[in-house]
Amino acid sequence: MKLLSSLNLICPACKKALETHSKYELACNNKACKQYGQVETLPNHKPVLINFADSVFSKNVLLGSHGKSKLKRKVWSSSLSEIIKLVLNGVNNKTKANISLIAEELSKMSNPKILIIGGGSIGVGVNALYEKFENNIVSFDVYDSDYVDFIGDANNTPFENEVFDFVLIQAVLEHVESPHSVVSEIYRVLKNKGLVYAETPFLQHVHEGAYDFTRYTVLGHRMLFKDFDKIRIGFIGGLGQSLLWSIENFAKGLFRSKAIGKGFKLLFFWVRILELIIPDAANDDGACGSFFYGAKKPSNGQKRLIEYLNDYQGNQ
């Protein structure tokens, strides 16, 4: 919240500056805007900065009847559940290494500004950012938690142009209506040469129900970020992880039971380990998910689309 209070927020609908009426009250004073008037807030005073006219979410879903979001996310809270999660999913060392590398780059900057999109829970490896840059982070999500500064929709972020040094978007792009619009917003709010890190699934079954829209190959994910210079790309979870998703969902469908699906995943957790002896090129083609780490480049520095095909590093 410390960083958020120092930023000049804009209306997510009309992009005009929001005015501060009191410590907790924001307002759009553009009479031509559909969201003219005081900004909605939760009981804990967190603002709801969403353009509801251009969002898959409605006020009723997000705010509910008592100002509390109806959207919930499952949280692994107990020690036992954390152990089970570790056995089922393993340790994502690649993500941790990527974010550790980014943290080193951010440490070279003076007071970097960091935006986390979909930060309602702390993702894999993200603890490293909070440990070093807690006061430099602004985080938002479509549901409330202790880790978000406001409720927001990634399609229309309430920030001025070229504000942030780094944007993190982890396991979010599959849940937005228009990934290209979200990436354009990331480009807009990043400073020149600002950094972005994204992780998005490829061979995963539907999760979060109706709010799950799309998937990307490693190269498709890279081309989604075509306006950025590539620093590193690759797979997050390879063929073993992809196979585990299929085993779990096959059993869940066959026996009509989520618990039995999890049981089968636990029974066959070892197939995930076998991907360690599979070449990276094959894991790229059968990736459970992919990552993109890059830097914003000038708008006049675009390549022809055919040139991005050279970034393919698969096994075909």
Secondary structure, DSSP 8 states (H G I E B T S, - for coil): -TTGGGS-BB-TTT--B-EE-SSS-EEE--TTSTT-EE--B-TT--BEE--GGGSS--HHHHH-TTSS-S-------SHHHHHHHHHHH---HHHHHHHHHHHHHHHTSSS--EEEET-SS--TTTHHHHHHHGGGEEEEESS--TT-SEEE-TTS--B-SS-EEEEEEES-GGGSS-HHHHHHHHHHHEEEEEEEEEEEESS----STTS------HHHHHHHTTTEEEEEEEEES-HHHHHHHHHHHHHHHHHT-HHHHHHHHHHTTTHHHHGGGS-HHHHHHT-SEEEEEEEE--TT----GGGGGGG--S--
